């Protein structure tokens, strides 16, 4: 029986962390800044920010929405960020997937929920997930503002979305790409928290 007990993890771990360090060092912070800016514009205008993704990226979509809602409470934001992950309603996902096909599970939610000026943030390592592409295409055509977080070569979403954060990697490097996308979430959340605290201190009484 094969086991991992006799294999030294140290060299693999160091190699993985070095790869991640390279990707983080070259991350497009300007693109992250643009995402922060449109999310802040949405907050002030009362628009909703929808996050979508599959698999690990679905978890990241949920994490993004959770952190924005948490910032509302921690900073007492008024108006608040209106952030929603369309990955979280199991009944809706399974019903739409069963009845209309998995490729439309996000599209049909947006058709029911999205208003003009709302933001759709599509998260995908490959940039080629059909259900994200359908959702982004529809949002583009119906007054939504779209932003993609992608990896690999960027896939179709890189150019389909109105703006994009691209973590360029070799095809199949899901782990490092998903790591970087989650770091982007944490960077944005910490920036919002620290910036709002600073603005509170500077505000005239």
Secondary structure, 3 states (H helix, E strand, C coil): CCCCCCCCCHHHHHHHHHHHHHHHHCCCHHHHHHHHHHHHHHHHHCCEEEEEECCHHHHHHHHHHHHHHHHHHHHCCCCCCEEEECCCCHHHHHHHHHHHCHHHCCHHHHHHHCCCCCEEEEEECCCCCHHHHHHHHHHHHCCCEEEEEECCCCCCHHHHCCEEEECCCCCCCHHHHHHHHHHHHHHHHHHHHHHHHHHHHHCCC
